[in-house]
Amino acid sequence: MSTSTLDSRPEAKTSGQAVKAGAFSPSQLVAALPDALRKLDPRAQLRNPVMFVVWVGSVLVTVLAAIEVVAGTPTVFSILIAIWLWFTVLFANLAEAVAEGRGKAQAESLRRSKKDSVARRLRADASEEQVAGTALTIGDRVVVEAGEVIPGDGDIVDGIATVDESAITGESAPVIRESGGDRSSVTGGTTVLSDRIVVEITTKPGESFVDRMIALVEGASRQKTPNEIALTILLSALTIIFLLAVVALQPMAAYSGAELSLIVLTALLVC
């Protein structure tokens, strides 16, 4: 692999580390704020029934507080409740926007490292030529030595090496990969730590593991996990139960001679 490739690899790692370390930095929060404000659209809030209820409560309390101000009888309680409810909605939107921004940054880091990779492809006469990693197709054979990044998914057809897969799979300890057997498969983007191997590419351009990771991080092909679906159902059911309980409080309070304002009932529902 060329010197430029070896230089670009640490830059890609540094970029990835910067994304991870700065995911919740003030600059990230400021950058995500416009997206968080756009998510105040009720059509966006409808995707989350629980937060939609909070959004409706925020609008209702704000209207009631505004009526009190116009009538000349504003209360600090009403204004504080309205501010707190909007803060809750905005904070939830901001957390989601930060997560989406972090995902986009990670996807861009992966895409940049993929574009910067250079492969040593073997010709028919066993000589080598340098090509971009994105230009490799099924059947191409590439040489990868210690300190170099494997340019694409494939199988080892010659040699044995220690491979660092932590950047892709999260495996902390290096693994041994060798030709033949069930340990010959390697993943593009991983780093060879020792020896020399020849890898035969087995995936088409755009269908590698890194490409699938990029699509997953960007949310293009992400589906909710069973746990997320179960949690959404549980929270929706609890919201309905609390809504019925709060609605029942008003007639009970009226029967006992007490008085509960709509702002108090809304605050009880949300909290």
N, C-alpha and C positions, 0 to 999 in steps of 0.2 A: 504494500500500500504506500502511496506517496506521502511525502512529508506534510502536504496540505491536509490530507485526511487525518493524520495523526494529530495535527494541531486542532482540527475542527472537532475531534471527539471530546477533548476536555471542555471546549466551549459549550458543547451540547449538554454535558453533564452539569456545568456551572449554571446554564440557563434553567435546567430542570430543578436544580437546588434552589435557585432564586425564586422560582414559581412556588415551590413548596414553602420556603421560609417566609415569603412575603404575601402569602395568601390572605392574611388578615391584617396587613399593615394599613396605616392610615391612607396611603395612596390608593390601595386596592378598594378601601371603603368609599373613598371619594369617587373613584372611577365607576364603582357599581351603583352609586346613588341615582344617576339618571335612569338606569334600568329599573331600580326599585320604585321610582316614582311612576314609571310607565306601567308597572304592575298593579297600580292602584285602579286601573281600568276594571270595572266589574266583570267584564268578560274573562279577564285573566284570573280574577278571584274565584270565579265559579268552578275552576278546576280543583279547588280545595274547599269542600263544603264547610269545614270548621272555620277557616279564615274568612270565608264569605259571610258567615254569621257575624263574626267580629267586625267586618267591614260594614255590614248593614247597621249593626249597633253603633258604630262610630258615626255614620251619617245621621242616624236618628238622634243621638245625643247632641251632635253639633247643631242640628236644626232646632232642637228644644232649647239649647243654650243661646242660640241666636235670637229666638223668640223672646227669651227672658231679657236679653240685652235691649232689644227694640222696645219692649214693654217698660223698660226702665227699672226692672227688678232682677238684675243679674246676680248670680250666686257664684262664689268661688268654687263650691263643690261641683257645679255643673261644668264649669270651664275646665277644671282639673280632670274630671272624668273624660271629657271630650279629648283633651290633650293626651291623656294616658292611653285611650283606646286607639287613637291615630298613631301613637308611638308604637303600640303593639303591632299594628298592621304594617307600618313602615319597617320595623325591625325584622319581621318575618320576611318581607319582600327583599330587604337588604341582604339577609343571610342567603336567600335563594340566588340573588343576583351575584353575590360574591362567589358562591359555589359554581355558578355557570361561568363566570369570568375566569376562575381558576381552571376549570375544565378546558376552556378555549385556549388559555395560555399553555397548558400542558400539551394539548393537541398541536399547537403551533410549534412547540419545542420538539416534539416527536417528528413532525413533518420536516422541520428544518434540519434535524440530524440525519433524517433519511435522504434528503436532497444532497447533503454535503458528503455523503459516503462515496468512496471510490473503490471499485473492485478490481482485482488482478485476475482477469479472465484468461483461461487457457485456450490457446488456438489448437487446431488439429495437429500441428507439428510440435506441440508441447511448449511452445514459446508463450510468453505472457503479454497481455495488452491491458492498459488501464481504461476502464469504462465507468460510467456513472452507475451507482448501485440501482437506480431506478430503471436502467436499460436492460437489466438481466431478465432472461426469460427461462422457461422450463427447459432443463437439459444443459444449461450453461454450467461449466465447472470453473470454480474460482479457488485461488490459493489464499490461505489466511495463516499468518504467522503470529508469534507471540507479540502482544501489544496492539494488534489490529482488531477492528470490529468486523464481525461477520456481516456481509452486505445484504443477505437475504435468507429466507427460510430454505432449508434443504437437508440433505443427508450426507454424512461424511463417507466418501468413497476411498479415501486413503489417509492413513495417519491416525494419531491419537493425541488429544490435547486436554488441558484443563481449561474450562470455560467459566467465566463469570457471568451469570444470568440474572444478577440482582437488579439491574436496570429495567428488565422486562418482566420477569416472573416474581421478583421479590425474594428469590432464594438467596440467603445470606452467604452460604458456603459455596465455594467453587465446585463444579461437578466435572466428572470425567466423561468425555465424549470420544468415541472411537468408531472406526468403520466396522460394519457388520453388526449383527445382533440388534437388540432393542435400545441401544444407547447411541445410535448413530445420528439421530435427529438433532438439528441445531436450529436456533431461532435468530432471525436477523436482528441486529442491534445489540447482540451480546458480544462480549470481548474475550478473545483467546488470550490466556495468561501464559501458556507455555507451549513449546513445540510448534509443529507445522501440520496443517491438515488441508485436504482438498475437499471442497464441498460442491455437491451437485444441486443446483437450484430446483426446487420442486413446486414452486407456486408461481402463478402468473403475476405480472405487474399490477399492483393495486389490491391484491388479495392476500398479502402477507399478514403475519400476526400483528406487526406494527400498524399496518393499515386498518386492521379490525379494531385495534386499540384506539386509534384516532377517531374512528367512527363511533365507538362506544363512548369515549370521553366527550365528544361533541354532542352526544345524545341522539345521533341520527338513527341508531338502531336499538336504543335502550328501552327495555320494558321494565315495569315495576316487578320487584321480587315478590314472592308469596308473603314474606313478612311485611313488606310495605302495603300490600293489598289488605292483609288482615288488620294492620294498624289503622288504615284509612276507614275500614268498615267499623272497627271498634270506636274510633273517635266520632264518626258520624252517628252511630247509635247513641253514644253518651250525650252528644249534642242534642239529639231529639229528646232524650230523657230529661235533660236539664231544662230544655225549652218548655216541656210540659209542666215541669215542677214550678218554674217561674211564673208561667201563665196561671197556675192554680193559686199562687200566693195572693194575687189581687183580690179575688172574691173572698178568700179567707180573711184577709186584712180588713176588707169592708164589713164583713160580718161581725168581726170583733171590735169594730169602731176605730181601727188604726188607719193610717193613710200612708200609702206607698206611691211615690212618684214614678213615672215611667223611666226616668233617668236611673233611679235606684234599682228598678227591676232589670234594666239593661245591663247595669254594672254587675249585678248578681249573676246574670246569665253568662256574661263573658268571663268573669273571674271564677 
